């Protein structure tokens, strides 16, 4: 496992971290298998784990707390997210700070997340939705710095809406945040335009999420793929999205190097950019963990292949189903 500097915090984090949404928001998660996968990831050098109160109303946070206690001799970096007060994802331009993150709500959920996890503090606490317009109301920042001064967490971050990397650039430039989480993969290359240069200039860490485009870039989906009604993917992969996603994934197959899978190519793409501090694929099995973490040893993609993959950028706009 290779490690990277996490922006101005100076933490050394594994370039492949662990996204913990799937174990609470997708069907097919077996807790025993999830725990085996998490333990195996630590054994292989993963040290960055991203969760949220919203992942099972604290269920995923509890799992993370158990993991930290299972490895008292390892430094595992813990990141969680405060849900918006209105519990609406994604945020919309008309939502105010009072709609989503008034000070008392921030404190309530930081406290709740710590209780769920059984940890004394987190390394990173992020806002699970974000609007750059909230910079004009600094109550959120004063509350966060107060809680940080109490030792409840060490760094402040934001998580950006799907397909809206522009809606965090001002926060990065403000100097008020330490990390930004954004979707970045072969299809969603837009963060490269403005967000990544701003993060590099202001020494803000980048957490790249959804490297597999919710599964499309594993190369295993077909136009007949289905999910149970209670599985989040059943609402995301509506025919309009599923059909187009599968077509675009199929168009990548000729570019996959010999001996590599589409998933390996996709993951390597996401950590090939120097602005990225860590990539957080969702992993629910030991097999997934071992395959994904092995890509760190393989290194980044050659520049020639990255140039070819640039042609597969897919510029999308948020819709009613994209969440």
Order of alpha helices (4+ residues) and beta strands (2+ residues): beta-beta-beta-alpha-alpha-beta-alpha-beta-alpha-alpha-beta-alpha-beta-alpha-beta-alpha-beta-alpha-alpha-alpha-beta-alpha-alpha
